[in-house]
């Protein structure tokens, strides 16, 4: 995407995000329905996200619970990939830039997990983001911890629905999917491939940062009240 188009899209999304959530995220169900109809590469998931415990280039460990209260934009890549992974990283950097120009920045974490921990050393992890324009303030490139198997991150990717096939004796061929996890650790959606609209992803992230999903969850006393009413009907 040309820089001028990217800047235009960023400005449009910034405007929507700063207006406030009523028009954009007053109903997550409505937004999911609209995206399901209009965005061919969007998939509603809505189930608990597979947990993880990984570490960054500095050896700092984090798990899914570490990001409670934040929307997670998660993808799986490996640094030596020369075809689709760099394109995905560039796309994530574009989306991150759009998000980070708004108040959403404090509520969104971008996480890339390597599926090749054997070769993605700490040095590789530390330098990868800068090459693709990713902002380290809310982007992490994570790998396995020393006590985990080499296959642990690939197994995590499989838990998120990725399928690996052996290529020249190695398991590094996998699909390109960006996973969106809400502030409560619920896996809300997938955006498949690279042809989805960045604006659509940012609008979905915006709805989640505005806690639109929480409005779908009735409070316990409300559930009790409506349960009583139903008994009378």
Secondary structure as UniProt FT lines:
FT   HELIX           3..19
FT   HELIX           22..25
FT   HELIX           28..38
FT   TURN            40..41
FT   STRAND          42..48
FT   STRAND          53..55
FT   TURN            57..58
FT   STRAND          61..63
FT   HELIX           64..67
FT   TURN            68..69
FT   STRAND          71..77
FT   TURN            79..80
FT   HELIX           84..100
FT   HELIX           103..107
FT   STRAND          108..114
FT   TURN            117..119
FT   HELIX           122..131
FT   TURN            132..133
FT   TURN            136..137
FT   STRAND          139..143
FT   TURN            146..147
FT   TURN            150..151
FT   HELIX           152..159
FT   TURN            160..161
FT   STRAND          165..167
FT   TURN            168..169
FT   STRAND          170..173
FT   STRAND          177..181
FT   TURN            183..184
FT   STRAND          186..192
FT   HELIX           198..209
FT   TURN            210..211
FT   HELIX           212..216
FT   HELIX           220..232
//
